[in-house]
Amino acid sequence: MAGKKFPVDNIPFFWTRQFNNSLVFTGVTKGWDDLHITGDLSEMKFVAYYIRKSDDKVLGAAAMGSLNSIQIINEAMHWGVMPSGSAVKNPGFVLKNLLDEIKKKDPKCAKCTACH
């Protein structure tokens, strides 16, 4: 603004609530060309990872019915500990295991209780 540059370190975050269901999103969708979904779409309990194949990077994620998932992903992206697209596609991947990596960064945020 007014020609001044400053770093932006917040990861975009969005949520909506329709018909008693909440959909939350973090990250960006520009540039993704692979989508990996965990959970069950028919039960509306899932996490969808938006991945860019060229560098195997998770650019964003959407979730429904998955308590704290997006907060964990948002913090992992913010602190630079978000695993690769290949890692999240691995059947052994456990999202909550990212909490240990986030805690190593000593977050002082008060946005959520996902990391505490």
C-alpha positions in Angstrom: 0.0 0.0 0.0 1.3 3.4 -0.9 4.4 1.8 -2.5 5.6 0.2 0.7 6.5 -3.4 0.7 6.1 -5.6 3.8 6.2 -9.4 4.3 2.9 -11.2 4.5 3.2 -14.3 6.7 -0.4 -15.3 7.2 -1.7 -18.2 5.3 -5.1 -17.5 3.7 -8.0 -19.1 5.6 -11.7 -19.3 4.7 -14.7 -20.9 6.2 -18.4 -21.1 5.4 -21.4 -22.7 7.1 -24.3 -23.9 5.0 -27.2 -26.1 6.1 -25.5 -27.0 9.4 -22.2 -28.0 7.7 -19.0 -26.1 7.9 -16.4 -26.1 5.1 -13.0 -24.7 5.9 -10.0 -23.9 3.6 -6.5 -22.8 4.1 -3.7 -22.0 1.6 -4.2 -21.2 -2.1 -5.6 -23.0 -5.1 -3.7 -21.2 -7.8 -1.4 -23.7 -9.6 -2.7 -27.0 -8.2 -3.0 -29.9 -10.6 -3.6 -32.9 -8.2 -6.2 -33.4 -5.5 -5.9 -36.0 -2.8 -8.9 -36.7 -0.5 -8.8 -38.5 2.8 -11.9 -39.5 4.7 -15.4 -40.0 3.3 -17.0 -37.5 1.0 -20.4 -39.2 1.3 -20.4 -38.7 5.1 -19.0 -35.1 4.6 -16.0 -36.0 6.8 -12.9 -35.4 4.7 -9.7 -33.4 4.1 -8.9 -32.5 0.5 -5.2 -31.6 -0.3 -4.5 -29.3 -3.3 -1.1 -30.4 -4.6 1.2 -29.0 -7.3 2.8 -31.9 -9.1 5.9 -30.1 -10.4 7.4 -29.7 -7.0 5.1 -32.1 -5.0 4.0 -29.2 -2.8 0.7 -29.0 -0.9 -0.7 -25.5 -1.8 -3.9 -25.7 0.2 -6.5 -27.9 1.9 -10.2 -28.0 2.4 -12.0 -29.9 5.2 -15.4 -30.8 6.4 -16.3 -32.7 9.6 -12.7 -33.0 10.5 -12.1 -31.1 13.8 -8.9 -29.1 13.9 -7.5 -30.5 10.6 -7.3 -27.2 8.9 -5.8 -25.4 11.9 -3.1 -28.0 12.0 -2.4 -27.7 8.2 -2.5 -23.9 8.4 0.1 -23.9 11.2 2.2 -26.5 9.4 2.2 -24.3 6.3 3.0 -21.2 8.3 6.0 -22.8 10.1 7.3 -24.5 7.0 6.7 -28.1 8.2 3.9 -29.1 5.8 4.8 -32.4 4.3 5.0 -33.0 0.5 2.1 -34.1 -1.5 3.6 -37.6 -1.7 3.8 -37.8 2.1 0.1 -36.8 2.6 -0.8 -39.4 0.0 1.0 -42.2 1.9 -1.6 -44.4 3.7 0.5 -44.2 6.9 0.3 -40.4 7.0 -1.3 -39.1 10.3 -2.1 -35.4 10.2 -2.0 -35.1 14.0 1.6 -36.2 14.0 2.4 -32.7 12.5 1.7 -31.2 15.9 5.1 -32.3 17.2 6.9 -30.6 14.3 4.8 -27.4 14.9 5.6 -27.4 18.6 9.3 -27.6 17.8 8.9 -24.1 16.2 7.6 -22.8 19.5 4.4 -21.2 18.2 2.9 -18.4 20.3 -0.3 -18.1 18.5 -3.6 -17.8 20.2 -5.7 -18.5 17.1 -6.7 -22.0 18.0 -6.1 -24.8 20.4 -4.9 -27.3 17.8 -1.3 -27.1 18.8 -1.7 -27.0 22.5 
